Amino acid sequence: MRQICFCSAVLLLVLITRTCQGGNILVFPTEGSHWLNMDVLLQALHSRGHNLTILRSSKSWYIKDNSSYYHTYNVEVKRGLDQKFIAEILSQVTAFERGTLPLINFLYLTFGLFDTFIEAHTIISEFVSAILDDQVLMSTLKHSKFDLVLTDPCWGGGAIVAKYLNLPLVYNVRWVLALEGHLTIAPSPLSYIPITGSGNTDKMAFFQRVKNMLLYMTTQTQNYLLAKLVYQKLCDKYIAPGNDFMELLLNADIWLMRVDFVFEFPRPTMPNAVYIGGFQCKPAKPLPEDLEKFVQSSGEHGIIIMSMGTFVANLSMDITNEIAAAFAKLPQKVIWRHKGERPATLGNNTLLVDWMPQNDLLGHPKMRLFVAHGGTNGVQEAIYHGVPVVGLPLFFDQYDNLLRLKERGAAKMLSVNTVDKDDNFLTAIREVLTEPSYKMNMQRLSRLHRDQPMKPLDTALFWIEYVMRHKGAAHLRTDSYKMPWYSYHSVDAFLVLTGAVLLTLLTIFILMRCCCTIMCKHKVKRD
C-alpha cells in the first residue's frame, strides 16, 4: 500500500511539474514548405508539455483543422493563398525563366510580378483583419494568457497580432517579406554579402559588387512598398496611427534562423539571431516494405531520388521527357516525385510517386544522388545525410541555395532552359555519380553540421522557452532599426566632422592670409 501511495505521489509531482513548466503559445503560421518545418517545431514543443493554438485561415490547404498536438481557431475568410493561386504564380515564373537571361528574370520577379506579390500580401492582410475584427475571438485570445506569439515573418500578419495582444514575439525565419532575414536586423556589408537573386558569392569582383548594390536597392524598395501599401494600413487601423509597421516587424525578441554557417556564407549577425539550420532533419526510419523492396533491387548501383518540392506538381512535358530519358540510361534505380502525365520516355528503372519519405530515403545506405530544386528544407536534409546534389533551380532563393553547395564542391547546377540541350542533364548526373569529390565534400559538410554542442531543434526549443521564462528578451535586441538611415550609417556625424575640419582649415587659411596681408603692408611701408 505504501509503495502504491509513493508511486502515486511521484507521478503527481511529475505531472504538476510538467504543467507548471508548460507554456501557452499562439502560432500565426505560413502555408507550404514553411508550414512543414514549423510543424516539426510545434510537435517538439508539444512533446515538452506546451499548449499550442493555431490561427488558421478557413481557406488553408496545408494546416489541418484537427490535430492531436495543437488547437485551432478557424477564421472565416472570403479568399486565401490556396494551391491554385500559388501554382499559377510558379507556372508564370517557370515559363518566363526558360526564355530569358538571369538578370531579366530577376527584374521580372521584382517588377513584373510585384502586383501579384501585393495581391498575395493583401490576402494575408484580409486574414489579419478577420482575426482582429472578431470580437469574440479577440476576447478569447486576450483571456487565454498566452506567453508568446510564434510566427514566420515571410508574411507580416504575425507581428501585428503580437503587438495587438502585447505579447513577446519569436520568429521561425528565413525571409522577412521580400528580404532575407539577416538584411533586416544585422549589419550587411554589400562588398561581401551577396543579395539573393544576384548569383554572387561572398567573393565579388567590382562589377559584381555594383550589381549587388543595385539589387539591394531594388529589394529594399520592394520591401518598403509592401510594408507601406499593405501592412501599414493595418497598423494605423488596429494598433494606433504613428506606429511604424517596420518597427513592429523588426521588434521580435528571438529570430530562429533556418540556416547555419556550414551552408551560409560568413557574415555579421546579432545576439538575438539563433541558428537552427537543419532542425527538421533526423535519422532515417525504415522504409515501407514495397519501397524498401524497390530500393534493394538496385543492387550495388544504389538509388537516385528526384523531388521538385512542395509547390511544383510537374514540369513541362519536353523537360519531363528529357529527364525521364536520362534516367532510363542509368544503372541506378530512380524514385521520382512526379504528378501529371506519365513521360513517354520513362524507363523500367524509374518509379513515379505522388509522395516519398524524402528524409528516410536520403538517409538510406543505398542513396547515391539527390536531384532537387534547391529549396531550403531539401538542401539541409541533403547536407545532414551527406548526399551530393544535382540542382535544378526554378525560382526565388533556390539558385542561391544551390550556389552555396556548388561553391563548396558538393553540387552540380543546371538551369531549366538548358536541361533539354546536348544531354546536359545526363552529363551532370554522371559527373556527380562518378567524381568522388562531390560525395566527399558533402559528407564533410555533414560532419561539420552535426558537430554542434546542441542539436538545432533543442537550441530552438531552449530559446523559445527562454523567452517564456523571462517574458521576452529585450536585452538581446538592438534598437538600431529605429534610427534613420543617415544616423545608422553615421552620415550626420561624418558631415559634422567634415564641416568642422573644413571650418578649421578655412579659419587657418584666413588667418594665414591675414598674416600675409599684414606682413606685406609692413614691407610696403618700409620700402
NUTI-231924 format. One record per residue (C-alpha): z negated, x, y. Coordinates in steps of 0.2 Angstrom, whole numbers. Example, Ala and Ser with C-alpha at 12.3 -4.5 7.8 and 13.67 -1.06 7.14 Angstrom:
<atom <-39, 62, -22>>
<atom <-36, 68, -5>>
END
This chain:
<atom <0, 0, 0>>
<atom <-4, 14, 12>>
<atom <12, 23, 8>>
<atom <22, 7, 12>>
<atom <12, 5, 29>>
<atom <15, 23, 33>>
<atom <34, 22, 29>>
<atom <35, 6, 40>>
<atom <26, 14, 54>>
<atom <38, 29, 54>>
<atom <53, 18, 53>>
<atom <46, 8, 68>>
<atom <44, 24, 78>>
<atom <61, 29, 74>>
<atom <68, 13, 79>>
<atom <58, 12, 95>>
<atom <63, 30, 100>>
<atom <82, 26, 97>>
<atom <80, 10, 108>>
<atom <72, 20, 122>>
<atom <85, 33, 122>>
<atom <100, 22, 121>>
<atom <109, 19, 137>>
<atom <119, 4, 144>>
<atom <137, 10, 148>>
<atom <150, -1, 157>>
<atom <168, 5, 152>>
<atom <184, 2, 163>>
<atom <197, 8, 151>>
<atom <216, 13, 151>>
<atom <229, 7, 139>>
<atom <240, 18, 127>>
<atom <235, 35, 121>>
<atom <222, 36, 135>>
<atom <213, 22, 126>>
<atom <214, 31, 109>>
<atom <204, 46, 115>>
<atom <192, 35, 125>>
<atom <189, 25, 109>>
<atom <184, 41, 100>>
<atom <171, 44, 113>>
<atom <165, 26, 113>>
<atom <162, 27, 94>>
<atom <152, 43, 96>>
<atom <141, 35, 110>>
<atom <138, 20, 99>>
<atom <133, 31, 84>>
<atom <119, 38, 96>>
<atom <112, 21, 100>>
<atom <121, 17, 116>>
<atom <126, 0, 121>>
<atom <144, -1, 127>>
<atom <153, -15, 137>>
<atom <171, -15, 140>>
<atom <180, -24, 154>>
<atom <196, -29, 146>>
<atom <211, -37, 153>>
<atom <217, -53, 144>>
<atom <234, -45, 143>>
<atom <228, -30, 134>>
<atom <238, -25, 118>>
<atom <228, -9, 113>>
<atom <210, -14, 116>>
<atom <203, -26, 103>>
<atom <193, -41, 109>>
<atom <181, -40, 95>>
<atom <173, -24, 89>>
<atom <158, -18, 79>>
<atom <153, -5, 92>>
<atom <156, -12, 109>>
<atom <155, -29, 118>>
<atom <169, -35, 129>>
<atom <171, -46, 144>>
<atom <189, -53, 143>>
<atom <195, -55, 161>>
<atom <209, -68, 163>>
<atom <224, -61, 172>>
<atom <242, -68, 175>>
<atom <251, -51, 171>>
<atom <246, -34, 163>>
<atom <253, -17, 158>>
<atom <260, -23, 142>>
<atom <270, -14, 129>>
<atom <287, -21, 136>>
<atom <283, -15, 154>>
<atom <279, 2, 148>>
<atom <294, 3, 136>>
<atom <306, -2, 150>>
<atom <300, 12, 161>>
<atom <301, 25, 147>>
<atom <318, 19, 142>>
<atom <324, 22, 160>>
<atom <317, 39, 161>>
<atom <324, 45, 145>>
<atom <341, 38, 149>>
<atom <341, 46, 166>>
<atom <335, 63, 160>>
<atom <349, 65, 147>>
<atom <362, 67, 161>>
<atom <353, 77, 174>>
<atom <345, 94, 179>>
<atom <326, 96, 178>>
<atom <324, 96, 197>>
<atom <334, 80, 199>>
<atom <325, 72, 185>>
<atom <308, 76, 194>>
<atom <315, 69, 210>>
<atom <320, 53, 201>>
<atom <302, 52, 193>>
<atom <294, 55, 210>>
<atom <305, 44, 221>>
<atom <317, 33, 211>>
<atom <303, 26, 201>>
<atom <290, 25, 215>>
<atom <292, 7, 217>>
<atom <289, 4, 198>>
<atom <273, 15, 199>>
<atom <267, 5, 214>>
<atom <270, -11, 204>>
<atom <260, -4, 189>>
<atom <245, 0, 201>>
<atom <247, -17, 209>>
<atom <245, -25, 192>>
<atom <229, -15, 190>>
<atom <223, -20, 207>>
<atom <225, -38, 202>>
<atom <214, -35, 187>>
<atom <201, -27, 198>>
<atom <202, -42, 210>>
<atom <200, -54, 195>>
<atom <184, -45, 190>>
<atom <176, -44, 207>>
<atom <181, -62, 211>>
<atom <172, -69, 196>>
<atom <155, -73, 202>>
<atom <148, -77, 185>>
<atom <154, -61, 178>>
<atom <148, -51, 193>>
<atom <131, -59, 192>>
<atom <130, -54, 173>>
<atom <135, -36, 176>>
<atom <123, -34, 190>>
<atom <109, -41, 180>>
<atom <114, -30, 164>>
<atom <106, -15, 172>>
<atom <120, -3, 167>>
<atom <116, 16, 168>>
<atom <134, 22, 172>>
<atom <152, 17, 173>>
<atom <164, 27, 161>>
<atom <182, 26, 166>>
<atom <199, 35, 166>>
<atom <205, 39, 184>>
<atom <223, 38, 179>>
<atom <221, 20, 187>>
<atom <210, 18, 202>>
<atom <200, 2, 197>>
<atom <185, 10, 189>>
<atom <179, 19, 204>>
<atom <179, 3, 214>>
<atom <170, -6, 201>>
<atom <157, 8, 200>>
<atom <155, 8, 219>>
<atom <153, -11, 220>>
<atom <139, -11, 207>>
<atom <132, 5, 214>>
<atom <132, 15, 198>>
<atom <134, 33, 193>>
<atom <152, 37, 188>>
<atom <159, 48, 174>>
<atom <177, 52, 171>>
<atom <186, 55, 155>>
<atom <200, 63, 164>>
<atom <217, 72, 164>>
<atom <226, 63, 178>>
<atom <220, 55, 194>>
<atom <233, 43, 200>>
<atom <248, 54, 202>>
<atom <240, 71, 201>>
<atom <232, 82, 188>>
<atom <214, 81, 189>>
<atom <210, 99, 195>>
<atom <221, 97, 210>>
<atom <209, 83, 217>>
<atom <192, 92, 216>>
<atom <195, 111, 213>>
<atom <202, 125, 224>>
<atom <221, 126, 218>>
<atom <230, 142, 225>>
<atom <248, 137, 223>>
<atom <253, 155, 221>>
<atom <247, 154, 203>>
<atom <243, 136, 199>>
<atom <259, 128, 193>>
<atom <261, 109, 198>>
<atom <266, 98, 184>>
<atom <284, 95, 184>>
<atom <288, 112, 191>>
<atom <292, 120, 175>>
<atom <282, 135, 181>>
<atom <269, 146, 173>>
<atom <254, 155, 181>>
<atom <266, 170, 184>>
<atom <278, 164, 198>>
<atom <292, 174, 207>>
<atom <295, 170, 226>>
<atom <307, 155, 224>>
<atom <296, 148, 210>>
<atom <282, 148, 222>>
<atom <292, 140, 236>>
<atom <297, 126, 223>>
<atom <279, 125, 218>>
<atom <274, 122, 236>>
<atom <287, 108, 238>>
<atom <282, 99, 223>>
<atom <264, 100, 228>>
<atom <268, 92, 244>>
<atom <278, 79, 236>>
<atom <265, 74, 223>>
<atom <251, 74, 236>>
<atom <261, 62, 247>>
<atom <264, 51, 232>>
<atom <246, 51, 228>>
<atom <241, 47, 246>>
<atom <254, 32, 247>>
<atom <247, 25, 230>>
<atom <230, 25, 237>>
<atom <234, 18, 254>>
<atom <246, 5, 248>>
<atom <236, -2, 233>>
<atom <218, 3, 232>>
<atom <213, 5, 250>>
<atom <216, -14, 252>>
<atom <203, -17, 238>>
<atom <191, -6, 246>>
<atom <192, -15, 263>>
<atom <190, -32, 254>>
<atom <177, -29, 242>>
<atom <167, -13, 247>>
<atom <167, -13, 266>>
<atom <180, -8, 280>>
<atom <179, 10, 284>>
<atom <176, 16, 266>>
<atom <190, 28, 261>>
<atom <196, 25, 244>>
<atom <200, 43, 240>>
<atom <182, 47, 244>>
<atom <176, 34, 231>>
<atom <189, 41, 219>>
<atom <183, 59, 220>>
<atom <164, 54, 221>>
<atom <162, 55, 202>>
<atom <146, 64, 195>>
<atom <155, 72, 180>>
<atom <173, 75, 176>>
<atom <175, 76, 157>>
<atom <192, 86, 157>>
<atom <203, 84, 142>>
<atom <209, 102, 142>>
<atom <201, 119, 138>>
<atom <207, 136, 143>>
<atom <214, 140, 127>>
<atom <228, 128, 132>>
<atom <226, 128, 151>>
<atom <231, 142, 162>>
<atom <216, 151, 170>>
<atom <211, 143, 187>>
<atom <196, 139, 198>>
<atom <185, 125, 194>>
<atom <169, 116, 199>>
<atom <151, 114, 192>>
<atom <154, 95, 188>>
<atom <170, 98, 178>>
<atom <166, 99, 160>>
<atom <179, 104, 147>>
<atom <181, 94, 132>>
<atom <199, 98, 126>>
<atom <201, 93, 108>>
<atom <186, 82, 107>>
<atom <196, 69, 97>>
<atom <200, 82, 84>>
<atom <191, 83, 67>>
<atom <193, 90, 50>>
<atom <206, 81, 39>>
<atom <202, 67, 27>>
<atom <211, 64, 11>>
<atom <227, 55, 12>>
<atom <231, 38, 5>>
<atom <237, 40, -13>>
<atom <255, 36, -10>>
<atom <256, 48, 5>>
<atom <247, 62, -5>>
<atom <260, 60, -19>>
<atom <274, 62, -7>>
<atom <266, 77, 1>>
<atom <263, 86, -16>>
<atom <281, 83, -21>>
<atom <286, 96, -8>>
<atom <280, 110, -19>>
<atom <279, 127, -11>>
<atom <290, 122, 4>>
<atom <277, 111, 12>>
<atom <280, 97, 24>>
<atom <285, 93, 42>>
<atom <279, 78, 52>>
<atom <288, 71, 67>>
<atom <280, 59, 80>>
<atom <286, 55, 97>>
<atom <269, 47, 102>>
<atom <261, 30, 106>>
<atom <274, 23, 118>>
<atom <291, 29, 111>>
<atom <297, 17, 97>>
<atom <313, 25, 94>>
<atom <326, 37, 102>>
<atom <344, 33, 105>>
<atom <355, 32, 89>>
<atom <365, 48, 92>>
<atom <349, 58, 94>>
<atom <341, 50, 79>>
<atom <356, 53, 68>>
<atom <357, 72, 73>>
<atom <338, 74, 69>>
<atom <340, 65, 53>>
<atom <355, 76, 48>>
<atom <345, 91, 52>>
<atom <330, 86, 42>>
<atom <342, 82, 27>>
<atom <347, 101, 27>>
<atom <329, 107, 25>>
<atom <320, 111, 8>>
<atom <304, 104, 16>>
<atom <298, 85, 14>>
<atom <298, 76, 31>>
<atom <287, 62, 37>>
<atom <294, 54, 52>>
<atom <285, 41, 63>>
<atom <301, 30, 67>>
<atom <304, 12, 72>>
<atom <320, 4, 74>>
<atom <337, 6, 65>>
<atom <337, 17, 50>>
<atom <348, 33, 53>>
<atom <364, 34, 44>>
<atom <362, 52, 40>>
<atom <344, 51, 33>>
<atom <341, 62, 18>>
<atom <331, 59, 2>>
<atom <318, 72, 8>>
<atom <313, 61, 23>>
<atom <301, 47, 23>>
<atom <301, 35, 38>>
<atom <284, 27, 43>>
<atom <278, 15, 56>>
<atom <261, 24, 57>>
<atom <254, 40, 50>>
<atom <237, 48, 49>>
<atom <243, 62, 60>>
<atom <226, 72, 61>>
<atom <224, 71, 42>>
<atom <242, 77, 39>>
<atom <241, 91, 52>>
<atom <225, 97, 43>>
<atom <234, 96, 25>>
<atom <236, 113, 16>>
<atom <255, 110, 14>>
<atom <258, 107, 33>>
<atom <271, 118, 40>>
<atom <278, 111, 56>>
<atom <275, 98, 69>>
<atom <289, 90, 78>>
<atom <281, 82, 94>>
<atom <285, 75, 111>>
<atom <271, 85, 119>>
<atom <258, 73, 123>>
<atom <240, 80, 126>>
<atom <232, 72, 110>>
<atom <246, 79, 99>>
<atom <246, 96, 106>>
<atom <227, 98, 105>>
<atom <227, 92, 87>>
<atom <241, 105, 83>>
<atom <230, 118, 91>>
<atom <215, 113, 82>>
<atom <224, 114, 65>>
<atom <234, 129, 69>>
<atom <251, 121, 66>>
<atom <266, 128, 76>>
<atom <277, 115, 86>>
<atom <295, 111, 89>>
<atom <294, 102, 106>>
<atom <305, 88, 112>>
<atom <298, 83, 129>>
<atom <303, 66, 136>>
<atom <293, 63, 152>>
<atom <278, 65, 163>>
<atom <267, 80, 158>>
<atom <275, 83, 141>>
<atom <286, 98, 146>>
<atom <272, 107, 154>>
<atom <261, 104, 139>>
<atom <274, 112, 128>>
<atom <277, 126, 140>>
<atom <259, 131, 138>>
<atom <261, 133, 120>>
<atom <278, 141, 122>>
<atom <271, 154, 133>>
<atom <258, 158, 120>>
<atom <271, 160, 107>>
<atom <266, 145, 97>>
<atom <280, 133, 100>>
<atom <299, 131, 102>>
<atom <305, 119, 115>>
<atom <321, 109, 117>>
<atom <327, 96, 129>>
<atom <333, 79, 125>>
<atom <351, 82, 132>>
<atom <353, 97, 120>>
<atom <346, 91, 104>>
<atom <363, 84, 98>>
<atom <373, 100, 103>>
<atom <378, 115, 92>>
<atom <364, 112, 79>>
<atom <351, 116, 92>>
<atom <338, 106, 83>>
<atom <340, 113, 66>>
<atom <341, 131, 73>>
<atom <324, 128, 82>>
<atom <316, 121, 66>>
<atom <322, 135, 55>>
<atom <316, 148, 68>>
<atom <299, 142, 69>>
<atom <298, 140, 50>>
<atom <304, 157, 46>>
<atom <297, 168, 60>>
<atom <279, 172, 56>>
<atom <273, 175, 74>>
<atom <274, 156, 78>>
<atom <261, 152, 64>>
<atom <251, 167, 68>>
<atom <250, 163, 87>>
<atom <245, 145, 84>>
<atom <232, 150, 71>>
<atom <225, 162, 84>>
<atom <224, 148, 97>>
<atom <215, 138, 84>>
<atom <202, 151, 81>>
<atom <199, 153, 99>>
<atom <197, 134, 102>>
<atom <185, 132, 88>>
<atom <174, 147, 93>>
<atom <163, 137, 105>>
<atom <144, 136, 107>>
<atom <145, 117, 106>>
<atom <159, 105, 99>>
<atom <169, 97, 113>>
<atom <163, 80, 108>>
<atom <145, 85, 108>>
<atom <147, 93, 125>>
<atom <155, 76, 132>>
<atom <140, 66, 124>>
<atom <127, 78, 132>>
<atom <134, 76, 149>>
<atom <136, 58, 149>>
<atom <118, 57, 143>>
<atom <113, 69, 156>>
<atom <120, 58, 170>>
<atom <110, 43, 162>>
<atom <94, 53, 161>>
<atom <95, 59, 179>>
<atom <103, 44, 187>>
<atom <118, 54, 192>>
<atom <122, 72, 195>>
<atom <125, 73, 214>>
<atom <118, 91, 214>>
<atom <134, 97, 205>>
<atom <146, 88, 216>>
<atom <153, 95, 232>>
<atom <157, 85, 247>>
<atom <172, 96, 252>>
<atom <183, 81, 249>>
<atom <175, 73, 264>>
<atom <181, 87, 275>>
<atom <198, 85, 285>>
<atom <211, 97, 278>>
<atom <210, 108, 294>>
<atom <191, 111, 291>>
<atom <193, 113, 272>>
<atom <206, 127, 275>>
<atom <196, 134, 290>>
<atom <211, 131, 301>>
<atom <200, 126, 315>>
<atom <189, 141, 313>>
<atom <204, 153, 312>>
<atom <211, 146, 328>>
<atom <194, 148, 337>>
<atom <193, 166, 331>>
<atom <211, 169, 335>>
<atom <208, 162, 353>>
<atom <193, 172, 355>>
<atom <202, 188, 350>>
<atom <217, 184, 362>>
<atom <205, 179, 376>>
<atom <196, 196, 374>>
<atom <212, 206, 373>>
<atom <218, 196, 389>>
<atom <202, 200, 398>>
<atom <203, 218, 393>>
<atom <221, 218, 399>>
<atom <217, 210, 415>>
<atom <203, 222, 418>>
<atom <214, 237, 414>>
<atom <227, 230, 426>>
<atom <215, 228, 440>>
<atom <208, 245, 437>>
<atom <226, 252, 438>>
<atom <229, 242, 454>>
<atom <214, 249, 462>>
<atom <217, 267, 457>>
<atom <235, 265, 464>>
<atom <229, 258, 480>>
<atom <217, 273, 482>>
<atom <230, 285, 478>>
<atom <242, 277, 491>>
<atom <229, 278, 505>>
<atom <225, 297, 501>>
<atom <244, 300, 502>>
END
